[in-house]
Amino acid sequence: MREKKGVQRLLIVSIILCLVSMIGASLVQTSGGSITIKDLRWETPSGHLMSALLLIPENATEETPAPGIVTSHGWYNNREMQDLNYVEMARRGYVVMSIDMYGHGNSDAVPPSEWPNRGTGMYDAVELMADLPYIDINSIGVTGHSNGARAANWSILEDNKKSEEDQLISSVLLVANDAMYTNDPGEPLYWAMRTDEQEFANVYGSRDTGIIAAQYDEFFFRSLSEDGAVTVPRNYIQTEYAQSFLNFGADPAEAEERESYSIYRQNVDGEEAVRVIYNPAQIHPWNHFSANVVESTLEFFDETVGAPNPIEPASQIWQFKVLFNFIGLIGFVMFVISFTKLMLYTETFRSLKAQKEVTARTAPKGAGLLWFWGGLIVSALVSGFSYLALYNWSMENIPAFYNQAPVFYIGIWSAVMGITTLLILFLSYKLFSKGQGMDLRDSGVIIGFKPLLKTIALALIVCSAAFSLVFIADYFFKTDFRIWIIAVKAFTPDKILIALKYLPFFLAFYVANSIAVNSFNFVAGGKKKWINIALLTLFNGISVAVLAVIQYTSFFVTGEIYFADLSPIIGIWLLPMIIIIPLAAIVTRKIYLATNNPYLGGIIYGILVTVIMVTNTLTQL
């Protein structure tokens, strides 16, 4: 009975943490209730459903229209990823629309051929904003991170099709993507490469334009010199492309040398226009989690548009929203564990509860020690090498049935690791553990059909209950649970069908990993009980951590990423896995100790990871 009360208390604490997260994050992003947030869905002129968050400060009225800013996330993200910008801009009096680009979040998916069409939805958002009665139509800005900046460039090209008096965009800030430097910008590349037919040009006209170019951007701000060498991003400001941009499209050979963080002005078509480049010393994904970048963004729009409620750019509160969102993420994980345990006291699932205390096996010695450490090391090596080896194959061989390329790649990698883990466990059991008297039934590896059905049912109930908290946060507070590149957010029903496609890949790994962590490798690790789980948590994530260290150590030392022969995206996709995979060992161990069942925790975690991944990436037709 005491144990049950402990579980109940933990569950209550987890729910309180989630509520604190919802309320706290809402108070921050509404500036204490002075900003109205609307969840928009509308059919656009592109013929697609589009999703956006609209933040309306009190100062924006029909009598006193306010400047408007459309902001966008990058590829494989969603509208909430721009919270640091929309929180700060809205509290300064701007009306802000943070969009889900087509194929992301709650917006319709489109084929790749339609991505440039009307800025992947950004220009559709600009036109909607221009029709709002409380918007100053002469002060509409656009900004976006990474491919959100590419969407801004496409939107400029769309806006340029209109006569000068009908153009809508007055200011544009490109974050983590190159500008259009020539009279024939074409498709943006990972680095600039001007042909003989192209001439430097001012594509942006009299619009105020800025660039935030990280010195360690994995994708952009590279250029080819005449001798064929690639100029690395930290030297971008010295390139002819950056210099031409700062000189309003002039040939850099005939223009003055200009520097970063300085605002340059020039009369263009009878109007004063601004050009500026900011180049913080950070990586591409850190741009959307950086106070430095937010400060530059606020400075730019304050200079070019003018904040109705002037506040010093360095005065920022979005970090408090991050804190509350993170508290919710902790509460979400705690809820999964405590709710699972509490369900074991119900009549339906009581049979899944461990009949006796689950304890560690005797610490391995001799050959057992070799099998234990050998299995961990081999798994880590295979994990690291297969992550690199599978990228090109996955991208080249993805079937049309799988419409999310990142999830397919990570899913294939997960399945390979699941199979590898099971093979190691099979050999370990056959060649050693069986002879030492290991009982697969006692350790939970062998499970009956009826208990397995109950295990699956309970896993589905737990995941549904956990995500109900997310939908409550979304519906009532317009918040979710996240920290930087890890986000648990509400989703549309189509994401469930997409998740079912990828679920087998992730179940293969997380179930196998749970069996390894709990049934085979749960051994005494000295006097401290936590040593074993700490070790297994470390080895769960050591391969991806090492790859990330190699990638970025090379970047900071040489100016270029280490795995340059593969897509730069693989380094970024590594980052959330450094947390997600190690956390699996902790969550499944907590559930195993209460059930002696390695499948329950593995299935729950596999479902959660699958849903989280498919709701936070690009879906394409």
Secondary structure as GFF3:
##gff-version 3
##sequence-region A 1 621
A	DSSP	alpha_helix	2	29	.	.	.	ID=ss1
A	DSSP	beta_strand	35	43	.	.	.	ID=ss2
A	DSSP	beta_strand	49	57	.	.	.	ID=ss3
A	DSSP	beta_strand	66	72	.	.	.	ID=ss4
A	DSSP	three_ten_helix	79	82	.	.	.	ID=ss5
A	DSSP	alpha_helix	83	91	.	.	.	ID=ss6
A	DSSP	beta_strand	95	100	.	.	.	ID=ss7
A	DSSP	three_ten_helix	112	114	.	.	.	ID=ss8
A	DSSP	three_ten_helix	117	121	.	.	.	ID=ss9
A	DSSP	alpha_helix	122	130	.	.	.	ID=ss10
A	DSSP	beta_strand	135	145	.	.	.	ID=ss11
A	DSSP	alpha_helix	147	159	.	.	.	ID=ss12
A	DSSP	three_ten_helix	164	166	.	.	.	ID=ss13
A	DSSP	beta_strand	171	175	.	.	.	ID=ss14
A	DSSP	beta_strand	191	192	.	.	.	ID=ss15
A	DSSP	beta_strand	208	212	.	.	.	ID=ss16
A	DSSP	beta_strand	222	224	.	.	.	ID=ss17
A	DSSP	beta_strand	230	231	.	.	.	ID=ss18
A	DSSP	three_ten_helix	233	238	.	.	.	ID=ss19
A	DSSP	alpha_helix	240	246	.	.	.	ID=ss20
A	DSSP	three_ten_helix	252	254	.	.	.	ID=ss21
A	DSSP	beta_strand	264	268	.	.	.	ID=ss22
A	DSSP	beta_strand	271	278	.	.	.	ID=ss23
A	DSSP	three_ten_helix	284	289	.	.	.	ID=ss24
A	DSSP	alpha_helix	291	304	.	.	.	ID=ss25
A	DSSP	alpha_helix	318	343	.	.	.	ID=ss26
A	DSSP	three_ten_helix	350	352	.	.	.	ID=ss27
A	DSSP	alpha_helix	367	397	.	.	.	ID=ss28
A	DSSP	alpha_helix	405	428	.	.	.	ID=ss29
A	DSSP	pi_helix	429	433	.	.	.	ID=ss30
A	DSSP	alpha_helix	449	472	.	.	.	ID=ss31
A	DSSP	pi_helix	473	477	.	.	.	ID=ss32
A	DSSP	beta_strand	481	483	.	.	.	ID=ss33
A	DSSP	beta_strand	486	488	.	.	.	ID=ss34
A	DSSP	alpha_helix	494	514	.	.	.	ID=ss35
A	DSSP	pi_helix	515	520	.	.	.	ID=ss36
A	DSSP	alpha_helix	530	558	.	.	.	ID=ss37
A	DSSP	alpha_helix	569	595	.	.	.	ID=ss38
A	DSSP	alpha_helix	598	614	.	.	.	ID=ss39
###
